[in-house]
């Protein structure tokens, strides 16, 4: 691994530099940052670092007792028109990396070079003076980005209109709701059209209508901007990112332009979710549920090839029912959202209770779910009603196997043909 450039570890921003369409706007070279788990020890290390820094004997790439890497050896380049997604579980180092990019903290090793104006949404309300009005904060933020008052005057009405808070724009920001702060923060960052835009999870606070509006604005400014986007909402990441880094314990465990593959790796951490019994009145007991006719079973997760048949076997013990119940079986995606309902056919009316048992085989031919992990949720109710007898989420998980990495939950088998007219 090449040695980090530690001669100037503090991030540098080159404002007012002429930029070209394919120019690298963000360059990160072997970036590392360590923290100490103990405050007293951290203060002592700070004193020692100050002394060793004066003598030139400091070693920035060695961990001392109680220290850990929050970010370790991260490198990437980001050009105009590109959007880099940073994903990973809480504590993976994403927010630390963003704070280094934004100049809020200094790295211990490595180098960051950013060209042009930088807009950042890294914390809810960050960059706002709470006692100033929304309008005054627009001018403050614009000045920080390097815009003149005349330039801000030309943008201020567009910002207020985008944020949809004109009625409250002259009220102190400390009285804003979290949604209003997100609206104002994004409006300032996006309408000012910075060369580099950094977004950390804040869009999760906004309502759906505003989120869709934000994505439309991102689509508009992306050709002229480089974006670093952090979110736990994988649909958002898939929607706008063309580059991705999956972080774990401060390191990049996957990096590249295959966004779908990185998302699958992220979700694989949560594939073995245990069954969750939501309701059970004791009248029925689920003895067994499994997928049949499988060729592979990797890490305890059943696998089905794309376009193969999904065959589900259910074994129920009937404790106190006199009639056959109804079955409501749904398939949920990686986000635990129901995406498909298994519709019973006419033969379902012929199901019988035999020896206090119901053994049921359900077949869906040529499954066209895209590659990834899915979950089966099972609800058993009194026939013809919605009154539940047993409800289990994540009754079973399985994986669809296919060579292509795609994010949408369905990969529909279709034919493409030339048309004469």
C-alpha positions in Angstrom: 0.0 0.0 0.0 1.4 3.4 -0.9 2.5 5.6 1.9 0.1 8.3 3.0 1.0 11.9 2.3 1.3 13.3 5.8 3.2 16.5 5.1 -0.1 18.4 5.1 -2.8 16.2 6.8 -5.4 19.0 7.1 -8.0 19.0 4.3 -7.4 21.7 1.8 -10.0 23.5 -0.3 -9.1 25.3 -3.5 -11.8 27.9 -4.0 -12.1 30.0 -7.2 -10.2 27.4 -9.2 -11.4 27.0 -12.8 -13.0 23.6 -13.1 -13.6 21.4 -16.1 -16.3 18.8 -16.7 -14.1 15.8 -16.0 -11.8 17.4 -13.3 -11.4 15.6 -10.0 -13.1 17.8 -7.4 -12.5 15.5 -4.4 -9.3 13.6 -3.9 -8.8 11.5 -0.8 -5.4 9.8 -0.3 -4.9 7.1 2.4 -7.0 9.0 4.9 -6.9 7.8 8.5 -8.3 9.1 11.8 -8.1 7.4 15.2 -9.9 8.1 18.5 -9.4 7.1 22.1 -12.1 5.3 24.0 -11.2 7.0 27.3 -11.3 10.8 27.8 -8.5 11.0 30.4 -6.2 8.9 28.2 -7.2 10.9 25.2 -6.1 14.2 26.9 -2.8 12.6 27.9 -2.2 11.4 24.4 -3.0 14.9 23.1 -0.3 16.4 25.3 2.2 13.8 24.2 1.3 14.3 20.5 1.8 18.1 20.9 5.3 17.4 22.3 6.2 14.8 19.8 4.9 17.0 17.0 7.3 19.7 18.0 10.2 17.3 18.0 9.1 15.6 14.7 9.0 12.1 16.3 5.2 11.5 16.1 4.0 8.3 14.4 0.5 8.8 13.1 -0.1 5.2 11.9 0.4 3.4 15.2 -2.4 2.7 17.6 -1.8 3.1 21.4 -3.7 1.4 24.2 -7.5 2.3 24.1 -7.2 3.8 20.6 -9.1 2.6 17.6 -9.3 3.5 13.9 -12.5 5.5 13.1 -11.3 5.8 9.5 -8.4 3.8 8.1 -6.6 4.1 4.7 -9.6 5.4 2.7 -8.8 6.6 -0.8 -11.0 7.7 -3.7 -11.5 10.3 -6.4 -14.7 12.1 -7.2 -15.4 14.0 -10.4 -18.1 16.5 -11.4 -21.3 14.6 -12.2 -20.5 11.7 -9.9 -22.3 10.8 -6.7 -20.4 8.6 -4.1 -22.5 6.7 -1.6 -21.1 5.9 1.8 -22.9 3.0 3.5 -22.3 0.8 6.5 -23.7 0.2 10.0 -23.7 2.7 12.8 -20.1 3.3 13.9 -18.5 2.2 10.6 -16.8 5.6 10.2 -19.0 7.3 7.7 -19.8 10.5 9.6 -16.2 10.8 10.8 -15.1 10.7 7.1 -17.6 13.4 6.2 -16.4 15.6 9.0 -12.9 15.3 7.7 -14.0 16.2 4.2 -15.8 19.2 5.5 -12.8 20.4 7.5 -14.5 20.0 10.9 -11.8 17.6 12.2 -8.3 16.9 11.0 -7.1 13.5 9.9 -4.2 11.8 11.7 -2.7 10.7 8.4 -3.4 11.1 4.7 -4.5 14.0 2.6 -7.8 15.5 1.3 -7.9 17.9 -1.6 -11.2 19.6 -2.6 -11.6 22.0 -5.4 -14.4 24.6 -5.5 -17.1 25.5 -3.1 -18.3 22.9 -0.6 -21.9 22.7 0.7 -22.5 20.3 3.6 -25.6 18.9 5.3 -23.9 16.7 7.9 -26.1 17.3 11.0 -29.6 18.6 11.5 -29.3 22.3 11.8 -25.5 22.4 11.5 -24.3 25.7 10.3 -27.3 27.6 11.5 -27.2 30.3 14.1 -30.3 29.5 16.2 -30.9 33.1 17.3 -30.9 34.5 13.8 -33.8 34.3 11.4 -34.0 31.9 8.5 -33.3 34.7 6.1 -30.2 35.9 8.0 -28.9 32.3 8.1 -29.3 32.1 4.3 -26.9 35.1 4.0 -24.5 33.7 6.5 -24.3 30.3 4.8 -23.9 31.9 1.4 -21.1 34.0 2.7 -19.4 30.9 4.1 -19.6 29.3 0.7 -17.9 32.3 -0.8 -20.8 34.0 -2.5 -21.0 37.8 -2.5 -24.1 39.6 -1.1 -25.2 40.4 -4.6 -25.0 36.8 -5.6 -27.0 35.7 -2.5 -29.6 38.5 -3.3 -30.2 36.8 -6.7 -30.7 33.4 -5.0 -32.5 34.2 -1.8 -36.1 34.1 -3.2 -35.5 30.8 -5.0 -34.1 29.3 -1.7 -37.2 30.5 0.3 -39.6 29.2 -2.4 -37.8 25.8 -2.5 -37.8 25.5 1.3 -41.6 26.3 1.4 -41.2 28.2 4.7 -41.8 31.7 3.5 -44.3 32.3 6.3 -41.6 31.6 8.9 -38.5 32.8 7.1 -38.0 35.8 9.4 -38.5 33.8 12.6 -35.5 32.6 14.7 -34.3 29.2 13.5 -34.3 27.9 17.1 -38.1 27.9 16.8 -38.1 25.8 13.6 -39.2 22.1 13.6 -36.7 19.5 12.5 -38.4 19.3 9.1 -38.2 23.0 8.6 -34.5 23.0 9.4 -34.0 20.3 6.8 -35.9 22.2 4.2 -33.9 25.4 4.8 -30.6 23.5 5.0 -31.1 21.6 1.8 -32.5 24.6 0.0 -29.4 26.7 0.8 -27.0 23.9 0.0 -28.7 22.9 -3.3 -29.8 26.3 -4.7 -26.3 27.7 -4.2 -25.1 25.0 -6.5 -21.7 24.2 -4.8 -19.0 22.3 -6.6 -19.1 19.6 -3.9 -22.2 18.7 -1.9 -22.0 16.6 1.2 -25.2 15.0 2.6 -25.4 12.9 5.7 -28.7 11.2 6.5 -30.6 14.5 7.0 -33.1 13.8 4.3 -34.5 11.0 6.4 -36.2 13.7 8.6 -38.1 15.3 5.7 -41.6 14.3 4.5 -42.0 12.2 1.4 -43.1 15.2 -0.8 -40.0 17.2 0.1 -37.7 14.2 -0.3 -39.0 13.7 -3.9 -38.4 17.4 -4.5 -34.9 17.1 -3.1 -34.1 14.2 -5.5 -35.4 16.2 -8.4 -33.1 19.0 -7.4 -30.2 16.6 -7.0 -30.9 15.3 -10.6 -30.7 18.9 -11.8 -27.5 20.0 -10.1 -25.6 16.6 -10.3 -24.1 17.3 -13.8 -22.4 20.4 -12.4 -21.6 19.0 -8.9 -19.8 16.1 -7.1 -21.9 14.6 -4.3 -21.0 12.5 -1.3 -24.1 10.9 0.1 -24.5 9.0 3.3 -27.7 7.1 4.2 -29.1 3.9 5.7 -32.0 4.1 3.2 -30.7 1.9 0.4 -33.4 3.0 -2.0 -32.1 6.5 -1.7 -28.5 5.3 -2.3 -29.5 3.3 -5.3 -31.5 6.2 -6.6 -28.7 8.7 -7.0 -25.3 7.0 -6.5 -23.0 5.7 -9.3 -20.0 5.0 -7.0 -20.1 3.4 -3.6 -18.0 2.6 -0.6 -19.1 0.0 2.0 -17.4 0.8 5.3 -16.9 -1.4 8.3 -14.8 -0.5 11.4 -13.3 2.5 9.5 -12.2 0.5 6.5 -13.5 0.2 2.9 -14.6 -3.5 2.6 -16.1 -2.8 -0.8 -15.5 0.0 -3.2 -16.4 0.6 -6.8 -19.3 1.4 -9.3 -21.3 -1.8 -8.6 -23.9 -0.2 -6.3 -26.2 -3.2 -6.2 -23.4 -5.5 -5.1 -22.4 -3.2 -2.2 -26.0 -3.0 -1.1 -26.3 -6.8 -1.1 -23.2 -7.1 1.0 -24.7 -4.5 3.4 -27.9 -6.5 3.7 -26.1 -9.9 4.1 -25.2 -8.8 7.6 -28.9 -8.9 8.5 -30.0 -12.0 6.5 -30.3 -14.4 9.4 -33.1 -12.5 11.2 -34.9 -14.7 13.7 -38.7 -15.4 13.5 -40.8 -12.8 15.2 -44.1 -14.0 16.5 -46.4 -10.9 16.5 -49.6 -12.7 17.6 -50.7 -16.2 18.7 -53.9 -17.1 20.3 -52.8 -20.7 20.8 -55.4 -22.3 18.4 -52.7 -23.2 15.8 -48.9 -23.9 16.1 -46.4 -23.6 13.2 -44.4 -26.8 13.4 -42.3 -26.3 10.3 -41.9 -23.9 7.3 -39.3 -24.5 4.6 -38.5 -24.2 1.0 -38.3 -27.4 -1.0 -36.3 -28.6 -4.0 -33.3 -26.4 -3.3 -29.9 -27.1 -4.8 -28.0 -24.9 -2.4 -28.1 -23.8 1.2 -25.3 -21.3 2.0 -24.8 -20.1 5.6 -28.1 -21.5 6.6 -30.0 -19.3 4.0 -31.9 -21.2 1.3 -31.1 -20.2 -2.2 -33.3 -20.2 -5.3 -32.0 -19.6 -8.9 -33.8 -16.9 -10.8 -36.7 -18.3 -12.8 -36.8 -21.5 -10.8 -40.0 -22.5 -8.9 -40.5 -21.3 -5.3 -42.0 -24.3 -3.4 -43.0 -23.6 0.2 -44.0 -26.3 2.7 -46.0 -25.5 5.8 -46.8 -27.9 8.6 -49.4 -26.7 11.1 -50.6 -28.3 14.4 -54.3 -27.6 14.9 -55.0 -27.2 18.6 -58.6 -25.9 18.9 -60.0 -25.2 15.4 -62.9 -26.9 13.8 -62.5 -25.4 10.3 -59.6 -24.8 8.0 -58.2 -21.2 8.4 -57.2 -18.8 5.8 -53.5 -18.2 4.8 -52.1 -14.8 4.1 -48.5 -15.1 2.9 -46.4 -12.1 1.8 -42.8 -11.7 0.6 -40.9 -8.8 2.0 -37.8 -7.2 0.5 -34.5 -6.1 2.1 -36.2 -3.1 3.6 -38.8 -5.3 5.2 -41.4 -3.8 2.9 -44.1 -6.2 1.6 -43.7 -6.5 -2.2 -45.7 -9.5 -3.1 -48.7 -11.5 -1.9 -49.1 -15.2 -2.7 -52.6 -15.6 -4.0 -54.3 -19.0 -3.3 -55.8 -20.9 -6.2 -59.2 -22.6 -6.2 -57.6 -25.9 -4.9 -57.0 -24.1 -1.6 -60.7 -24.6 -0.8 -60.0 -28.3 -0.7 -57.5 -28.2 2.2 -58.4 -30.5 5.0 -57.5 -31.0 8.7 -56.2 -34.5 9.1 -55.1 -35.9 12.5 -55.1 -32.3 13.9 -52.6 -31.4 11.2 -52.6 -29.2 8.0 -49.7 -30.0 5.7 -49.6 -27.5 2.8 -47.4 -27.2 -0.3 -47.5 -23.8 -2.1 -45.9 -23.5 -5.5 -45.1 -20.3 -7.4 -43.6 -21.0 -10.8 -40.7 -19.1 -12.4 -40.0 -16.7 -9.7 -38.8 -13.3 -11.1 -37.6 -11.6 -7.9 -34.2 -10.0 -8.5 -31.0 -11.1 -6.9 -31.0 -10.5 -3.1 -32.4 -11.5 0.3 -36.1 -11.8 0.9 -38.4 -12.7 3.9 -41.7 -14.6 4.1 -44.3 -13.2 6.5 -47.1 -15.6 7.5 -50.6 -14.7 8.9 -53.2 -17.4 9.6 -56.7 -16.1 10.2 -60.3 -17.3 10.5 -61.5 -18.2 7.1 -63.3 -15.3 5.4 -62.2 -12.8 8.1 -59.2 -10.7 9.0 -59.3 -12.0 12.6 -55.7 -13.4 13.1 -55.0 -16.6 14.8 -51.2 -16.6 14.3 -49.0 -13.9 12.8 -45.2 -14.4 12.2 -42.8 -12.0 10.6 -39.6 -13.3 9.1 -41.0 -16.9 9.2 -38.4 -17.7 6.6 -35.6 -16.0 4.7 -34.2 -16.9 1.3 -31.9 -15.6 -1.4 -32.5 -15.3 -5.1 -29.3 -16.1 -7.0 -28.5 -14.5 -10.4 -25.3 -13.2 -12.0 -26.6 -9.6 -12.3 -26.6 -7.2 -9.4 -29.8 -5.2 -9.5 -31.6 -3.1 -6.8 -35.3 -3.2 -7.9 -37.0 -6.1 -6.2 -38.3 -7.6 -9.5 -36.3 -8.7 -12.6 -39.1 -9.5 -15.1 -38.3 -12.0 -17.8 -39.2 -10.3 -21.1 -38.5 -10.3 -24.8 -37.1 -7.5 -26.9 -37.8 -7.6 -30.6 -37.4 -5.2 -33.6 -40.7 -3.8 -34.8 -41.2 -3.0 -38.5 -43.4 0.0 -38.1 
